[in-house]
Amino acid sequence: MEPESQGTLCKRCNSIRNNDVVACRLARREASRCERCRLVHRDYDLAARILDDQDKFDCLICIPDVDKLQMSGKTILVPEHVQNKLDEQRKMKKDANKEQ
């Protein structure tokens, strides 16, 4: 085999992808999945920041039992006890900011 037919090493994912940007992006996305919940956390960072006043999505907080994870499309259906806990944390943060 000639070196050109083998392709070149991708600088982003360190694999030979023959300049296939989509395949590279998918490979990096798969590599970034959480070992625990198998979600890509950065997909949920913005929602966690807006809805739950968290810096980043944390599956340990939002999905305490991965075996009982329920989703509707890409939306995580958070159990009521978890939502109450998040509401409590948000209220405590808001109260702490008011005191400053």
C-alpha positions in Angstrom: 0.0 0.0 0.0 1.2 3.5 -0.8 1.4 6.0 2.1 -1.2 8.3 0.3 -3.8 5.6 0.2 -3.6 5.0 4.0 -4.7 8.6 4.7 -3.2 11.1 7.1 -3.3 11.2 10.9 -6.0 13.6 12.1 -4.6 16.2 14.5 -7.9 16.4 16.5 -8.7 12.8 17.2 -5.3 11.1 16.4 -6.9 8.6 14.0 -6.7 8.1 10.3 -9.9 9.6 8.9 -9.0 10.6 5.3 -9.9 14.2 6.0 -13.5 13.2 6.9 -14.5 16.1 9.2 -17.9 14.5 10.1 -16.3 11.2 11.1 -13.7 13.0 13.2 -16.4 15.1 14.9 -18.4 11.9 15.7 -15.4 10.1 17.0 -14.5 12.9 19.3 -18.1 13.2 20.5 -18.2 9.4 21.2 -15.0 9.7 23.1 -16.4 12.5 25.3 -19.4 10.5 26.6 -19.6 10.1 30.3 -18.6 6.7 31.5 -21.4 6.7 34.1 -24.4 7.9 32.2 -23.2 7.7 28.6 -24.4 11.3 27.9 -22.3 14.1 26.5 -22.3 16.5 29.4 -21.6 19.6 27.3 -25.0 19.1 25.6 -26.6 19.9 28.9 -24.3 22.5 30.3 -26.4 25.5 29.1 -29.6 24.1 30.5 -27.9 23.4 33.8 -26.6 26.9 33.9 -30.0 28.5 33.1 -32.4 26.2 34.8 -30.4 25.0 37.8 -27.9 27.7 38.3 -25.0 25.2 38.0 -21.7 26.0 36.2 -21.8 22.6 34.4 -24.1 19.7 34.1 -23.4 17.1 36.8 -24.9 13.7 36.2 -24.3 12.7 39.9 -26.8 15.3 40.9 -29.3 15.2 38.1 -29.2 11.4 37.6 -28.7 9.8 41.0 -29.7 6.3 39.6 -28.6 5.8 36.0 -30.6 2.6 35.7 -33.8 4.6 36.2 -32.8 7.4 33.7 -35.8 8.5 31.7 -35.6 10.7 28.6 -38.0 12.3 26.2 -35.9 12.7 23.0 -32.8 14.5 24.3 -34.6 15.9 27.3 -33.7 14.3 30.7 -36.8 13.7 32.8 -35.6 14.6 36.3 -37.4 12.8 39.1 -39.4 15.1 41.5 -37.1 14.5 44.5 -34.1 15.6 42.4 -35.9 18.6 41.1 -36.8 19.6 44.7 -33.1 19.2 45.7 -32.0 21.4 42.7 -34.7 24.0 43.6 -33.4 24.1 47.2 -29.8 24.6 46.1 -30.8 27.4 43.7 -32.8 29.1 46.6 -29.8 28.8 49.0 -27.5 30.3 46.3 -29.9 33.2 45.7 -30.2 33.9 49.4 -26.4 33.8 49.8 -26.1 36.3 47.0 -28.7 38.6 48.6 -26.8 38.7 51.9 -23.6 39.9 50.2 
